[in-house]
């Protein structure tokens, strides 16, 4: 079994362990953990491309599973504290005005950045294949999974809703672009409702950047490009009111755990 596969399996075991304290039917989490473990075992000897993409299915399952942890009652005490920092960022410090000073150009750009996060996992694998570093796919997935699943693991402890839901009609962008419409359709129809803290969009984007920088030594420009993209995602989540600034900071902090894990792995593989 690959390291990344074990990380995914241990994540689902962890969720199944805390499930009895948060959901009424914890057996669902236990079954899902078994299915994921069996799935990874099933692709153990499958075609390489199937095994390389298997962690993506685990991430999708982990995301949907978090919706089971949606609380029945909310008091918005977290959101009322976080919104203060958002309004300082958007209004006092002028983030919204700076973005919208370009007309629809930057609003569209940031909405596109937010939209593309959903393809981050396959992109990481594709970059490894194109750069002839397919043997490092496991290391890339390890960094990505630690950052992404690490964010999901904290959702049950911080039940919250996005600012556009907690404060409807307030602090919204002044441009309703087509890409924003698409994003709102996705988060409204497929998004989960348990928590937005920390931002998994931010943690996964930065974790992908750290993974590329730590793994593709001969193609470091890919990692730097991903890092610039991750910064754009962080801005997009605040501007679009998909997340609070606090979510972004926490998501970045989670990605640093992935960076630390990648450094440990790199040192272990370095010849003495």
C-alpha positions in Angstrom: 0.0 0.0 0.0 1.2 3.5 -0.8 1.7 6.1 1.9 -1.1 8.3 0.4 -3.5 5.3 0.5 -2.8 4.7 4.2 -3.3 8.4 5.0 -6.8 8.3 3.3 -7.7 5.1 5.2 -6.6 6.4 8.6 -8.6 9.6 7.9 -11.8 7.6 7.4 -11.0 5.5 10.5 -10.7 8.8 12.4 -14.0 10.1 11.2 -15.7 6.8 12.1 -14.2 7.1 15.6 -15.7 10.5 16.2 -19.0 9.9 14.4 -20.9 8.6 17.4 -20.4 12.0 19.1 -21.8 14.0 16.2 -24.3 12.0 14.0 -27.3 9.8 14.8 -26.2 7.0 12.5 -22.5 6.5 13.0 -22.6 3.1 11.3 -22.6 5.0 8.0 -19.1 6.3 8.7 -18.0 2.8 9.7 -19.3 1.3 6.5 -17.7 4.1 4.4 -14.3 3.5 6.1 -14.5 -0.2 5.2 -15.5 0.6 1.6 -12.6 3.0 1.1 -10.1 0.5 2.6 -11.5 -2.3 0.3 -11.4 0.1 -2.7 -7.7 0.9 -2.2 -7.0 -2.8 -1.8 -9.0 -3.6 -5.0 -6.9 -1.1 -7.1 -3.6 -2.4 -5.6 -2.9 -4.4 -8.7 -5.0 -2.4 -11.1 -3.7 -0.3 -14.0 -1.4 2.4 -12.9 -3.7 5.2 -14.0 -6.6 3.8 -11.9 -4.4 3.6 -8.8 -3.0 7.1 -9.4 -6.5 8.6 -9.5 -8.0 6.5 -6.7 -7.2 9.1 -4.0 -9.4 11.6 -5.8 -12.4 9.4 -5.2 -11.5 9.2 -1.6 -11.4 13.0 -1.4 -14.8 13.2 -2.9 -16.2 10.7 -0.5 -14.6 12.5 2.4 -16.1 15.8 1.3 -19.6 14.4 1.0 -19.3 12.5 4.3 -18.8 15.8 6.1 -22.3 16.8 5.3 -23.5 14.1 7.7 -22.0 16.3 10.5 -24.3 19.3 9.7 -25.7 20.5 13.1 -29.5 20.8 13.4 -29.3 24.1 15.3 -26.9 27.1 14.7 -26.3 30.2 16.8 -23.8 31.9 14.4 -21.5 32.9 17.3 -18.4 32.0 15.3 -19.6 33.8 12.2 -20.4 37.0 14.1 -16.9 37.1 15.3 -15.3 36.3 12.0 -17.3 38.9 10.0 -15.6 41.8 11.8 -12.2 40.8 10.2 -13.8 40.4 6.8 -15.3 43.9 6.8 -12.0 45.3 7.8 -10.4 43.5 4.9 -13.0 44.2 2.3 -14.0 47.8 3.2 -11.5 49.5 5.5 -8.5 48.0 3.7 -10.1 48.3 0.3 -9.9 44.8 -1.0 -13.2 44.9 -2.8 -12.6 48.3 -4.3 -9.2 47.3 -5.6 -10.6 44.2 -7.3 -13.6 45.9 -8.8 -11.6 48.9 -10.0 -10.8 46.8 -13.1 -14.5 46.3 -13.9 -15.5 42.7 -14.4 -11.9 41.6 -15.3 -10.5 40.7 -11.8 -13.9 39.5 -10.4 -14.0 37.0 -13.3 -10.4 36.0 -12.7 -11.0 35.3 -9.1 -14.2 33.4 -9.7 -12.3 31.3 -12.3 -9.6 30.6 -9.7 -12.2 29.4 -7.2 -13.9 27.2 -9.8 -10.7 25.5 -10.9 -9.9 24.2 -7.4 -12.2 21.2 -8.0 -9.7 19.9 -10.5 -6.7 20.3 -8.3 -6.2 16.6 -7.6 -6.1 15.4 -11.2 -4.0 18.3 -12.2 -1.3 17.3 -9.7 -1.2 13.8 -11.1 -1.2 15.1 -14.7 1.8 17.4 -14.0 3.7 14.4 -12.5 3.1 12.4 -15.6 3.9 15.2 -18.1 7.1 16.0 -16.2 8.2 12.3 -16.3 7.9 12.1 -12.5 5.1 9.6 -12.3 7.0 7.5 -9.8 6.5 10.5 -7.4 2.7 10.5 -7.7 2.4 8.9 -4.2 4.5 11.7 -2.7 2.4 14.4 -4.5 -0.9 12.8 -3.3 0.5 12.6 0.3 1.0 16.3 0.5 -2.3 17.0 -1.1 -4.2 14.6 1.1 -2.7 15.8 4.3 -3.7 19.4 3.5 -7.2 18.6 2.2 -8.3 15.8 4.6 -6.6 17.8 7.4 -9.1 20.6 6.8 -12.1 18.2 6.6 -11.0 16.6 9.9 -11.6 19.9 11.7 -15.1 20.6 10.2 -17.1 18.8 13.0 -15.5 21.1 15.7 -16.3 24.4 14.0 -19.9 24.2 12.7 -20.4 27.3 10.5 -22.0 28.6 7.3 -20.4 30.8 4.7 -20.8 34.6 5.0 -23.1 34.9 2.0 -25.5 32.6 3.9 -25.0 33.9 7.4 -25.4 37.5 6.3 -27.5 37.4 3.2 -27.3 40.4 1.0 -24.4 41.9 2.9 -20.8 42.5 1.7 -21.4 40.8 -1.6 -19.4 41.5 -4.9 -21.0 44.2 -7.0 -20.5 42.1 -10.2 -22.7 39.1 -10.9 -20.6 37.4 -13.6 -21.3 34.2 -15.4 -18.5 32.4 -13.6 -19.9 33.5 -10.2 -23.3 32.2 -11.2 -21.7 28.8 -12.0 -19.8 28.8 -8.6 -23.0 29.6 -6.7 -24.8 26.8 -8.5 -22.1 24.3 -7.5 -21.8 25.3 -3.9 -25.6 25.6 -3.6 -26.4 22.3 -5.2 -23.4 20.1 -4.3 -21.7 21.9 -1.4 -21.9 20.6 2.1 -23.4 22.5 5.1 -21.4 21.4 8.1 -18.6 23.9 8.2 -16.4 26.4 6.3 -13.6 26.4 8.8 -10.9 25.9 7.8 -11.1 26.6 4.1 -10.4 23.3 2.2 -10.1 25.3 -1.0 -7.2 27.2 0.4 -5.6 24.3 2.2 -5.7 22.0 -0.9 -4.4 24.7 -3.2 -1.4 25.5 -1.0 -0.8 21.9 -0.3 -0.7 21.1 -4.0 1.9 24.0 -4.4 4.0 22.6 -1.5 3.8 19.1 -3.0 5.0 20.3 -6.4 7.8 22.3 -5.0 9.0 19.5 -2.8 8.7 16.8 -5.4 9.3 18.1 -9.0 12.8 19.4 -8.5 13.4 19.8 -12.2 10.1 21.6 -12.8 10.0 24.0 -9.9 8.3 26.6 -12.0 5.2 24.4 -11.7 5.2 24.7 -8.0 5.7 28.4 -8.0 2.9 28.8 -10.5 0.7 26.7 -8.2 1.7 28.9 -5.3 0.6 32.0 -7.1 -2.6 30.3 -8.0 -3.2 29.3 -4.3 -2.8 33.0 -3.3 -5.4 33.9 -5.9 -7.8 31.3 -4.5 -7.3 32.7 -1.0 -8.4 36.1 -2.2 -11.2 34.7 -4.2 -12.8 32.9 -1.3 -13.0 36.2 0.7 -14.0 38.4 -2.1 -16.7 36.0 -3.3 -18.0 35.6 0.3 -17.5 31.8 0.1 -15.3 31.9 3.2 -14.2 34.2 6.0 -10.7 35.6 6.3 -10.4 33.4 9.4 -11.1 30.3 7.2 -8.4 31.3 4.8 -5.8 31.8 7.6 -6.7 28.4 9.1 -6.6 26.7 5.7 -3.1 28.1 5.1 -2.0 26.8 8.5 -3.3 23.3 7.7 -1.3 23.4 4.5 1.8 24.0 6.5 1.3 20.7 8.2 1.4 19.1 4.7 4.6 21.1 4.0 6.1 19.7 7.2 5.1 16.2 6.2 6.7 16.6 2.8 9.9 17.8 4.3 10.1 14.7 6.6 9.5 12.5 3.6 12.1 14.2 1.5 14.7 13.9 4.2 13.9 10.2 4.6 14.4 9.6 0.9 17.6 11.7 0.7 20.8 9.6 0.4 23.1 9.7 3.5 
